[in-house]
Structure formats: structure tokens, C-alpha cells
Amino acid sequence: MRLKLVGAMLICIAAITQAQTPALSANDQATVKTFEKRAKEYVKLRERLEEQMPKLSQEAKAEEIQVHKKQFQERVRAARVGAKHGDVFTPEAAALIRAIIKDEYKGKQRVELRDTVLRESDTKAVPLRVNYPYPESQEVLEMAPTLLLRLPQLPKQLRYRFVGHNLLLIDRENGLIVDYMTKALP
């Protein structure tokens, strides 16, 4: 019953957001497709690398899981040795995402978003570097569902994260920073 209620609420939020969301231009749609394609290419690479690794048993201990995660990180980092800032968040994608965030948060909401993000994210502990792990000790600030519905869609293996004024693209399983964009907050 709860799941049906949550599902219905998400559908309503999506419908309201789509009704309020200005249509993207053909150029913006192309930018979104390029961004989503680049994110999917990363996921294909990491999936292929993960398939080559020994599988963890159902009874794996915390230490074994941590070792597996570290090995997974190392394989992805080695395969992406030439990865750089802007590979996924191209300048066009970054500009579009900034515009979406600015449009989503206006007036008081924008001030509250900025205060929340800057107060709850310790930027000193998070490196703004592609292929570096997001520190496990850092709090993870959840993104608003209405914003997630407007941003380019990510494969389930990736997530957006605000850190200071920046927006990071993080691998959910191995914790690596896939890419980042600066000045994401309006």
C-alpha cells in the first residue's frame, strides 16, 4: 500500500514538474542526449570491468567488500587514466544544467538551497578531481526529486551530488568522481 502511495506521489510530482517545465529547444535536447550518451559510455566501461572481477559471495565480510570496492576503483581508474574534467559535463551540458537549477530554484528557494548545500557539505574533504574517490566519511546531501526530474537522466549506477557550489557525478558502487562541474549553484 505504501509503495503504491509513493509511486502515485512520484507520478503526480513528475506530471506537475513537466507541466511547469519549459520545453527544451532542439539544441538543448541535443546537449542532453550527448550528456546522457557520455554517462552511459562510462557505465558500459565500468560494467565491463566489474564483470571481469571475481564475484563476492553472499557471506562476504565487510573487509572483503571493502577490498573488492578498492580493486574495482583501481580498475576503473586505470581504464580511465586519461579522463578529465568536462568529459561528461561538457561546457554545453554544464551551461544547460546551471540554467535548469537556476530555473528550478527562484527567490527564497534559491537562498535556502544555497544555505543548505553550503552548510551541509564540507568542500575541503572532497577533492574536485576526476577519478578520485568521494570520501566515505562525507555526508551525502540528497537531491530534490523535482530537480532530479528536470536534470538529464542518469543510469542507475550514477548520481548527482552537490559539494559546495559544485555538482559532482558520482559512481554509486565504487564511489569514484566520474566528472564535476563548477559554479552549479545560482
DRENFITOR-244060 format. One line per 5 residues: number of its first residue (from 1); for each residue x negated, y negated, z negated of N, C-alpha, C. Coordinates in steps of 0.001 Angstrom, whole numbers. Layout:
NUM	X,Y,Z,X,Y,Z,X,Y,Z  ...
END
This chain:
1	-824,1183,0,0,0,0,-878,-1261,0  -1910,-1243,-860,-2820,-2395,-926,-3525,-2643,395  -3979,-1532,1019,-4681,-1674,2292,-3774,-2258,3357  -2502,-1851,3361,-1564,-2413,4334,-1370,-3904,4095  -1284,-4295,2828,-1113,-5702,2483,-2330,-6515,2909
6	-3521,-5999,2616,-4757,-6684,3007,-4846,-6780,4526  -4504,-5698,5213,-4538,-5693,6668,-3576,-6717,7249  -2369,-6781,6673,-1378,-7754,7144,-1867,-9178,6908  -2507,-9409,5758,-3031,-10743,5462,-4112,-11138,6455  -5002,-10204,6781,-6071,-10499,7735,-5510,-10792,9119
11	-4484,-10068,9514,-3853,-10316,10808,-3230,-11708,10820  -2584,-12079,9722,-1988,-13419,9629,-3054,-14502,9689  -4143,-14302,8947,-5238,-15278,8958,-5798,-15404,10372  -5981,-14263,11043,-6515,-14291,12410,-5569,-15035,13342  -4268,-14783,13215,-3295,-15457,14075,-3282,-16958,13824
16	-3309,-17351,12555,-3315,-18777,12212,-4586,-19436,12722  -5720,-18764,12504,-7003,-19316,12937,-7044,-19461,14453  -6560,-18436,15159,-6576,-18525,16622,-5660,-19629,17115  -4532,-19819,16443,-3612,-20875,16847,-4224,-22251,16613  -5061,-22375,15576,-5661,-23656,15242,-7006,-23869,15929
21	-7581,-22818,16460,-8908,-22876,17047,-8836,-23396,18475  -9613,-24436,18776,-9620,-24910,20160,-10229,-23836,21067  -9693,-23721,22266,-10205,-22738,23219,-11629,-23106,23612  -12436,-22087,23797,-13819,-22313,24201,-13878,-22566,25705  -14771,-23449,26093,-14987,-23697,27516,-15648,-22473,28143
26	-15677,-22429,29452,-16318,-21320,30158,-17798,-21242,29787  -18431,-22401,29643,-19845,-22443,29265,-20043,-21875,27861  -19144,-22262,26927,-19232,-21748,25554,-18961,-20249,25515  -18028,-19781,26312,-17743,-18345,26373,-18962,-17572,26875  -19656,-18131,27840,-20882,-17502,28356,-21954,-17471,27269
31	-22050,-18551,26493,-23015,-18608,25387,-22704,-17539,24352  -21422,-17374,24019,-21007,-16350,23055,-21356,-14964,23585  -21073,-14705,24854,-21385,-13394,25445,-22883,-13106,25391  -23688,-14112,25687,-25147,-13937,25637,-25602,-13636,24217  -25076,-14384,23248,-25418,-14158,21840,-25034,-12738,21430
36	-23804,-12341,21719,-23329,-11014,21335,-24133,-9917,22026  -24526,-10148,23277,-25346,-9168,24011,-26708,-9006,23337  -27318,-10110,22940,-28629,-10046,22286,-28526,-9339,20924  -27457,-9598,20198,-27252,-8922,18910,-27081,-7417,19130  -26332,-7043,20154,-26121,-5616,20457,-27415,-4945,20910
41	-28259,-5673,21636,-29547,-5115,22062,-30416,-4789,20845  -30405,-5687,19858,-31136,-5399,18628,-30585,-4134,17974  -29265,-4031,17904,-28636,-2880,17254,-28989,-1586,17986  -28999,-1607,19313,-29380,-407,20079,-30798,21,19726  -31698,-944,19643,-33088,-649,19287,-33169,-24,17898
46	-32544,-648,16907,-32645,-143,15538,-31944,1199,15389  -30866,1435,16134,-30169,2730,16080,-31068,3827,16654  -31732,3517,17768,-32634,4493,18380,-33775,4837,17419  -34322,3828,16749,-35409,4065,15800,-34921,4860,14590  -33728,4557,14131,-33192,5270,12966,-32910,6732,13286
51	-32460,7007,14507,-32188,8389,14909,-33452,9236,14903  -34602,8626,15115,-35873,9344,15145,-36392,9666,13746  -35804,9052,12748,-36273,9249,11375,-35638,10490,10762  -36346,11097,9792,-35731,12223,9077,-34495,11736,8323  -33471,12565,8312,-32228,12207,7636,-32378,12384,6128
56	-31727,11491,5394,-31688,11601,3934,-30641,12634,3549  -30925,13397,2518,-29941,14366,2045,-28870,13654,1228  -27747,14320,1043,-26661,13752,246,-27100,13540,-1201  -28053,14325,-1656,-28525,14239,-3038,-29768,13367,-3189  -30067,12564,-2205,-31275,11727,-2242,-31264,10816,-3469
61	-32415,10729,-4094,-32572,9876,-5278,-32854,8439,-4831  -32711,7521,-5759,-32909,6104,-5464,-34291,5846,-4863  -35315,6533,-5391,-36675,6333,-4884,-36786,6781,-3430  -36147,7913,-3105,-36186,8428,-1736,-35464,7472,-773  -34362,6920,-1230,-33601,5968,-415,-34441,4726,-169
66	-35136,4260,-1195,-35977,3069,-1059,-37136,3314,-91  -37754,4492,-175,-38851,4839,731,-38331,4900,2169  -37161,5510,2348,-36548,5612,3673,-36282,4215,4247  -35737,3331,3412,-35447,1973,3846,-36728,1252,4255  -37771,1416,3465,-39058,766,3755,-39635,1289,5081
71	-39546,2600,5291,-40035,3168,6547,-39222,2666,7736  -37926,2548,7524,-37041,2028,8568,-37426,590,8904  -37656,-227,7874,-38092,-1605,8091,-39384,-1640,8903  -40333,-818,8522,-41633,-811,9190,-41507,-418,10658  -40655,568,10953,-40454,978,12346,-39835,-149,13177
76	-38833,-802,12606,-38175,-1895,13335,-39146,-3047,13530  -39888,-3375,12487,-40860,-4470,12600,-41905,-4167,13666  -42379,-2928,13710,-43387,-2549,14699,-42808,-2625,16115  -41548,-2212,16266,-40918,-2242,17588,-40608,-3668,18030  -40465,-4572,17073,-40129,-5971,17382,-41312,-6897,17075
81	-42509,-6426,17247,-43687,-7198,16875,-43710,-8569,17557  -43137,-8687,18723,-43138,-9967,19429,-41888,-10794,19183  -41015,-10324,18298,-39764,-11059,18037,-40079,-12429,17449  -39248,-13404,17863,-39485,-14759,17367,-38165,-15473,17125  -38269,-16553,16383,-37132,-17422,16095,-36507,-17869,17411
86	-35194,-17706,17535,-34493,-18117,18741,-34221,-16994,19718  -34667,-15773,19425,-34401,-14648,20323,-32904,-14336,20401  -32199,-14430,19294,-30752,-14189,19273,-30017,-15525,19177  -30437,-16355,18231,-29867,-17699,18097,-30564,-18612,19106  -30191,-18462,20374,-30765,-19326,21394,-30363,-20770,21075
91	-31036,-21761,21646,-30628,-23151,21386,-29154,-23403,21707  -28659,-22785,22777,-27253,-22958,23147,-26332,-22320,22103  -26680,-21109,21657,-25871,-20420,20645,-25904,-21188,19328  -27065,-21672,18940,-27188,-22432,17692,-26333,-23695,17749  -26355,-24399,18869,-25548,-25620,19004,-24061,-25294,18915
96	-23639,-24219,19558,-22232,-23827,19517,-21820,-23429,18099  -22647,-22669,17427,-22328,-22234,16059,-22276,-23430,15115  -23194,-24359,15265,-23139,-25591,14457,-21812,-26322,14676  -21388,-26401,15937,-20126,-27077,16256,-18931,-26340,15650  -18961,-25025,15686,-17869,-24229,15092,-17808,-24458,13592
101	-18957,-24417,12931,-18991,-24625,11476,-18501,-26036,11147  -18953,-27010,11907,-18536,-28399,11675,-17031,-28554,11870  -16481,-27888,12871,-15044,-27964,13132,-14245,-27218,12059  -14789,-26127,11556,-14090,-25320,10546,-14020,-26036,9203  -15073,-26759,8866,-15138,-27434,7566,-15148,-28946,7777
106	-14058,-29565,7364,-13927,-31012,7517,-13725,-31652,6153  -14145,-32890,6032,-13886,-33674,4823,-14341,-33001,3544  -13401,-32848,2625,-13698,-32284,1305,-14190,-30837,1403  -13634,-30071,2334,-14070,-28684,2505,-15544,-28616,2886  -15988,-29545,3732,-17389,-29569,4158,-18302,-29855,2971
111	-17915,-30808,2133,-18698,-31150,937,-18753,-29944,-5  -17617,-29280,-192,-17566,-28108,-1073,-18425,-26973,-524  -18366,-26737,784,-19189,-25694,1395,-20663,-25986,1156  -21067,-27210,1459,-22471,-27593,1297,-22906,-27425,-159  -22074,-27893,-1104,-22402,-27771,-2526,-22524,-26308,-2932
116	-21582,-25490,-2497,-21605,-24064,-2848,-22837,-23384,-2297  -23101,-23583,-1020,-24238,-22918,-377,-25556,-23377,-994  -25715,-24670,-1168,-26985,-25183,-1690,-27172,-24836,-3159  -26091,-24759,-3906,-26182,-24413,-5326,-26468,-22915,-5521  -25873,-22074,-4671,-25952,-20642,-4893,-27035,-19942,-4085
121	-27753,-20661,-3276,-28817,-19989,-2528,-30162,-20615,-2883  -31059,-19775,-3340,-32406,-20215,-3685,-33268,-20061,-2441  -33499,-21149,-1759,-34211,-21095,-486,-35688,-20769,-634  -36236,-20973,-1815,-37674,-20720,-1998,-38001,-19235,-1894  -37066,-18377,-2293,-37334,-16947,-2325,-37043,-16247,-996
126	-36400,-16943,-72,-36044,-16328,1202,-36925,-16901,2302  -37739,-16043,2915,-38598,-16542,3988,-37786,-16786,5254  -38018,-17896,5891,-37387,-18143,7183,-38322,-17606,8256  -38357,-16294,8330,-39246,-15628,9273,-38555,-14413,9850  -38597,-14319,11154,-38028,-13164,11843,-38845,-11925,11470
131	-38139,-10820,11274,-38750,-9519,10950,-39223,-9416,9506  -38861,-10345,8654,-39212,-10249,7239,-37984,-9805,6462  -38197,-9042,5395,-37037,-8580,4622,-36384,-9710,3824  -35073,-9681,3786,-34307,-10577,2926,-34508,-10051,1513  -34952,-10874,571,-35242,-10382,-785,-34016,-9741,-1442
136	-34174,-8515,-1907,-33073,-7794,-2535,-32597,-8473,-3811  -33479,-9222,-4450,-33124,-9874,-5709,-32250,-11113,-5494  -32128,-11575,-4255,-31359,-12787,-3972,-29868,-12506,-3939  -29121,-13447,-4476,-27665,-13369,-4394,-27264,-13445,-2926  -26185,-12783,-2601,-25674,-12815,-1245,-24357,-13570,-1274
141	-24330,-14718,-644,-23144,-15554,-585,-22278,-15070,570  -21055,-14635,246,-20155,-14117,1275,-19646,-15251,2160  -19449,-14945,3409,-18929,-15907,4375,-17410,-15911,4299  -16814,-17066,4504,-15355,-17186,4510,-14784,-16410,5696  -13728,-15622,5476,-13144,-14848,6579,-12695,-15714,7753
146	-12173,-16903,7471,-11726,-17762,8566,-12895,-18201,9442  -14051,-18434,8820,-15238,-18799,9603,-15730,-17596,10404  -15758,-16423,9782,-16219,-15221,10483,-15370,-14926,11716  -14085,-15233,11630,-13199,-15008,12776,-13515,-15949,13937  -14107,-17084,13647,-14418,-18067,14695,-15825,-17908,15267
151	-16735,-17400,14453,-18114,-17227,14922,-18184,-16077,15919  -19227,-16051,16756,-19394,-14895,17641,-19410,-13612,16806  -18751,-12592,17323,-18622,-11335,16593,-19941,-10567,16586  -20224,-9995,15425,-21451,-9222,15252,-21131,-7735,15201  -22064,-6906,15645,-21909,-5472,15404,-21900,-5229,13893
156	-21318,-4116,13466,-21173,-3842,12033,-22520,-3752,11307  -23600,-3544,12016,-24916,-3419,11390,-25521,-4770,11017  -24917,-5852,11475,-25467,-7182,11224,-24484,-8029,10430  -25026,-9054,9762,-24181,-10013,9037,-24825,-11386,9077  -23956,-12385,8963,-24411,-13762,8831,-24637,-14047,7352
161	-25640,-14910,7044,-25876,-15352,5665,-26370,-16778,5688  -25717,-17624,4874,-26229,-18974,4663,-27344,-18910,3646  -28426,-19616,3922,-29508,-19800,2956,-29926,-21260,3098  -29603,-22048,2082,-29832,-23478,2190,-29025,-24019,3352  -29623,-24840,4173,-28938,-25398,5344,-29021,-24474,6551
166	-29579,-23292,6374,-29853,-22382,7483,-28857,-21232,7522  -28736,-20635,8698,-27892,-19460,8880,-28786,-18335,9366  -28759,-17224,8645,-29594,-16076,8986,-28745,-14964,9561  -29357,-14158,10387,-28764,-12939,10906,-29539,-11800,10247  -28846,-11022,9410,-29496,-10001,8595,-29016,-8606,8995
171	-29935,-7664,9025,-29584,-6258,9237,-29032,-5720,7921  -27821,-5203,7927,-27161,-4738,6697,-27894,-3579,6031  -28474,-2700,6821,-29052,-1477,6256,-30512,-1613,5864  -31310,-2264,6690,-32727,-2339,6337,-33112,-3697,5760  -32182,-4648,5772,-32415,-5934,5124,-33322,-6898,5865
176	-33689,-6578,7097,-34586,-7476,7831,-33841,-8692,8372  -34556,-9799,8429,-34036,-11011,9052,-34255,-10853,10558  -33168,-10709,11294,-33236,-10487,12733,-33549,-11799,13436  -32919,-12879,12980,-33154,-14217,13522,-32533,-15216,12556  -32793,-16481,12783,-32214,-17530,11947,-32079,-18801,12762
181	-31200,-19661,12290,-31073,-20985,12888,-31120,-22019,11772  -31765,-23117,12027,-31873,-24172,11039,-30733,-25168,11206  -30528,-25979,10187,-29526,-27052,10203,-28145,-26551,10591  -27748,-25420,10016,-26438,-24842,10315,-25324,-25579,9588  -25625,-26117,8395,-24595,-26822,7640,-24428,-28239,8142
186	-23174,-28651,8349,-22947,-30031,8800,-23181,-31029,7684
END
